[in-house]
């Protein structure tokens, strides 16, 4: 705050000098620069020296280009962190179609809730919209909201976004309409809860069957909240490739810096196997 006051004082002093010179040299009307900068510093839509939810926790990092720009390792967190979840509203009414956890070739970092195109999607907690974006092969149309309690929530596969970046939203406020955009096999809401960019299984916070919060205070612990991290690391170390026309085991091995024997061991196949175009082969 002291730095802010100093910067404002310097700008206002320069503005006063500039306006005095303009008045002396020109008789025509001029821009009231003092009032202009006063309006600028108090503009809620401008990020200049603006406070966002949980700013201290997120070290004043506020960007709309990535879901996780924080690079916060789990080991750096406190052993237990208390999150106030009393300000909660169910994002949408529906049954779970896919849980948080591993999938065959990737990890599913959220909970999928059944809805229909055009159904309302509400903010789970009060906060501020940080990201509105579109991923053709991923989230489709999606929103990220930073909350005052320190959590961030993600709402994906939307058909229409009803808010703007930087907009303050209340718990239960309609922020979007459900859809089937991006990498989606049917209309549903992909919903994530994250802390400093690290995903937490939403079902450990929310009882989706009852449509309510499990506890008014959720305690984040490394073991309970981020138990999946080792599995994700293992999955990331695993690599599959898709067989192209003309491929054989020798070409796959040479292209990926491995051996035919290793590929056969990982996939449970023989060295004489004839590969089919489009087949997925594990190479590490």
C-alpha positions in Angstrom: 0.0 0.0 0.0 2.9 2.4 0.7 4.4 1.7 -2.7 1.0 2.3 -4.3 0.6 5.7 -2.5 4.1 6.8 -3.6 3.4 5.8 -7.3 0.1 7.7 -7.3 1.7 10.7 -5.7 4.4 10.8 -8.4 1.9 10.4 -11.2 -0.4 13.1 -9.8 2.5 15.5 -9.4 3.5 15.0 -13.0 -0.1 15.5 -14.1 -0.4 18.8 -12.2 2.8 20.1 -13.9 1.6 19.0 -17.3 -1.8 20.5 -16.9 -0.4 23.8 -15.8 1.7 24.0 -18.9 -1.2 23.1 -21.1 -3.4 25.8 -19.5 -0.7 28.5 -20.1 -0.1 27.6 -23.8 -3.6 26.7 -25.0 -7.0 28.2 -24.5 -8.9 25.2 -25.9 -10.3 22.6 -23.6 -7.9 19.9 -22.3 -8.2 16.4 -20.8 -8.6 16.6 -17.0 -5.6 14.3 -16.4 -5.8 14.3 -12.6 -9.4 13.0 -12.7 -8.5 10.6 -15.5 -5.8 8.9 -13.4 -7.9 8.9 -10.3 -10.6 7.0 -12.3 -7.9 4.6 -13.7 -6.6 3.7 -10.2 -10.2 3.0 -9.0 -11.3 1.1 -12.1 -12.4 -2.4 -10.9 -11.8 -3.8 -14.4 -8.2 -2.7 -14.6 -5.5 -5.1 -13.2 -3.1 -2.2 -12.3 -2.3 -2.6 -8.6 -5.6 -4.4 -8.1 -6.3 -7.0 -5.4 -7.7 -10.4 -6.3 -9.0 -13.2 -4.1 -6.3 -14.9 -2.0 -3.6 -12.7 -3.5 -1.1 -13.3 -0.7 -1.6 -17.0 -0.9 -1.0 -17.0 -4.7 1.9 -14.5 -4.4 0.0 -11.9 -6.5 0.1 -14.2 -9.6 -3.0 -13.5 -11.7 -2.9 -14.6 -15.3 -5.5 -15.8 -17.7 -3.3 -17.9 -20.0 -2.8 -21.1 -17.9 -4.9 -23.1 -15.4 -1.7 -23.8 -13.3 0.9 -21.0 -13.6 2.0 -21.4 -10.0 4.4 -24.4 -10.1 3.9 -25.0 -6.4 5.3 -28.4 -5.3 3.2 -30.4 -2.9 6.2 -30.8 -0.5 6.3 -27.0 0.0 2.8 -26.9 1.5 2.0 -26.9 5.2 1.0 -30.3 6.7 -2.6 -29.2 7.1 -4.5 -26.2 5.5 -8.0 -25.3 6.6 -10.4 -24.1 3.8 -13.7 -22.5 4.6 -16.3 -24.2 2.4 -19.4 -22.8 4.1 -20.0 -20.5 1.2 -21.0 -23.4 -1.2 -23.5 -24.0 -4.0 -23.7 -27.1 -6.1 -22.4 -26.2 -9.7 -25.2 -28.2 -11.3 -27.7 -30.8 -10.4 -26.9 -34.2 -11.9 -25.4 -37.6 -11.3 -21.7 -38.4 -11.6 -20.7 -39.9 -15.0 -17.0 -40.1 -14.4 -14.9 -39.8 -11.2 -11.6 -38.2 -10.4 -8.8 -40.7 -11.1 -6.7 -42.5 -13.7 -7.9 -43.3 -17.2 -6.1 -45.5 -19.7 -3.7 -43.0 -21.2 -4.2 -40.0 -18.9 -5.3 -38.8 -15.5 -8.8 -37.3 -15.0 -8.4 -34.3 -12.7 -12.1 -33.6 -12.1 -15.6 -35.0 -11.6 -18.0 -35.2 -14.6 -21.6 -34.3 -13.8 -24.4 -35.1 -16.2 -26.3 -32.2 -17.6 -27.9 -31.2 -20.9 -26.9 -28.5 -23.3 -28.3 -25.2 -22.0 -28.6 -26.3 -18.4 -27.4 -23.7 -15.9 -23.9 -23.9 -14.3 -23.4 -22.0 -11.0 -20.3 -20.8 -9.2 -19.4 -23.2 -6.4 -18.1 -20.4 -4.2 -17.9 -16.6 -4.3 -14.8 -15.3 -6.1 -13.5 -13.7 -9.3 -13.3 -15.0 -12.9 -9.6 -15.6 -13.8 -9.8 -17.5 -17.1 -12.3 -17.8 -20.0 -10.9 -19.8 -22.8 -11.5 -22.6 -25.4 -9.6 -25.8 -26.0 -10.8 -27.7 -29.1 -9.1 -31.0 -28.0 -9.5 -30.5 -24.3 -11.8 -28.5 -22.1 -13.8 -26.9 -24.9 -15.3 -23.7 -23.6 -14.2 -23.3 -19.9 -14.0 -21.0 -17.0 -11.7 -20.8 -14.0 -12.8 -18.9 -10.9 -10.4 -17.9 -8.0 -12.2 -18.0 -4.6 -11.7 -16.1 -1.4 -11.1 -19.4 0.5 -8.0 -20.1 -1.6 -9.5 -22.7 -3.9 -9.9 -22.4 -7.7 -12.7 -24.2 -9.6 -12.8 -25.2 -13.2 -16.0 -25.5 -15.3 -15.5 -27.2 -18.7 -17.3 -28.3 -21.9 -19.6 -25.3 -21.7 -21.9 -24.2 -24.5 -22.0 -20.6 -23.5 -20.1 -18.4 -21.0 -22.2 -15.7 -19.2 -19.4 -13.9 -17.3 -16.3 -11.9 -18.2 -12.7 -12.1 -17.0 -12.2 -10.1 -13.8 -15.9 -10.3 -12.9 -16.8 -10.9 -9.3 -19.3 -13.7 -8.9 -21.3 -14.9 -5.9 -21.8 -18.5 -4.8 -24.7 -19.9 -6.8 -24.6 -17.2 -9.5 -25.2 -18.6 -13.0 -21.9 -18.2 -14.9 -22.4 -20.5 -17.9 -24.6 -22.9 -19.7 -23.7 -26.6 -20.0 -22.6 -28.1 -23.2 -20.6 -30.8 -25.1 -17.7 -28.8 -26.4 -14.0 -29.8 -26.7 -13.0 -33.4 -26.0 -16.3 -34.7 -24.8 -18.3 -37.7 -25.7 -21.6 -36.4 -24.4 -23.1 -33.3 -22.7 -21.8 -33.0 -19.1 -20.0 -30.6 -16.8 -16.3 -31.3 -16.1 -15.7 -29.8 -12.7 -12.4 -29.4 -10.9 -11.3 -28.1 -7.5 -7.6 -26.9 -7.2 -5.4 -25.4 -4.6 -2.4 -23.5 -5.8 -2.9 -25.2 -9.2 -2.8 -28.7 -7.7 -6.0 -30.7 -8.3 -8.0 -32.1 -5.4 -10.7 -34.8 -5.9 -14.0 -32.7 -5.7 -15.8 -35.7 -4.1 -13.6 -35.4 -1.0 -15.0 -31.8 -0.6 -18.6 -32.2 -2.0 -21.2 -34.9 -1.4 -22.6 -34.9 -4.9 -25.4 -37.4 -4.1 -26.8 -35.0 -1.4 -25.8 -31.9 -3.3 -24.0 -30.4 -0.2 -20.6 -29.8 1.2 -19.2 -32.6 3.4 -17.8 -30.2 6.0 -17.9 -26.5 6.4 -14.1 -26.6 6.9 -12.1 -28.8 4.6 -8.6 -29.7 5.8 -6.1 -30.1 3.0 -3.3 -32.6 3.9 -0.6 -33.9 1.6 -1.5 -37.5 2.1 -5.3 -37.2 1.8 -5.6 -34.5 -0.8 -2.7 -35.3 -3.1 -2.5 -39.0 -2.8 -2.6 -39.4 -6.6 0.7 -37.5 -7.3 2.9 -40.6 -7.4 0.5 -42.3 -9.8 0.5 -39.3 -12.1 4.2 -39.2 -12.1 4.3 -42.8 -13.1 1.7 -42.3 -15.8 3.6 -39.3 -17.2 6.7 -41.5 -17.5 4.6 -44.0 -19.5 4.5 -43.3 -23.2 2.3 -44.8 -26.0 2.7 -44.2 -29.8 0.2 -44.8 -32.6 1.4 -47.2 -35.3 1.7 -45.4 -38.7 1.7 -46.9 -42.2 5.0 -48.7 -42.8 5.8 -49.0 -39.1 7.3 -52.2 -37.6 8.8 -52.9 -34.2 12.3 -52.0 -35.5 11.2 -48.6 -36.7 9.3 -47.9 -33.5 12.3 -48.8 -31.4 14.7 -46.7 -33.5 12.4 -43.7 -33.6 11.8 -43.7 -29.8 15.3 -44.6 -28.6 14.5 -48.0 -27.2 14.8 -51.7 -28.2 12.5 -54.2 -29.8 12.9 -56.5 -26.8 11.8 -53.7 -24.4 8.7 -52.9 -26.5 7.7 -56.6 -26.6 8.1 -56.9 -22.8 6.0 -53.8 -22.1 3.2 -54.9 -24.4 3.4 -58.7 -23.9 3.9 -59.4 -27.6 6.4 -61.4 -29.6 9.1 -59.9 -31.9 7.3 -61.5 -34.9 4.1 -59.5 -34.3 2.8 -57.6 -37.3 1.6 -54.2 -36.3 -1.7 -52.7 -37.5 -2.1 -49.0 -38.5 -3.8 -47.1 -35.7 -2.7 -49.6 -33.0 -1.3 -48.1 -29.8 2.0 -49.4 -28.6 3.6 -48.7 -25.3 7.3 -47.8 -25.8 8.2 -46.9 -22.1 
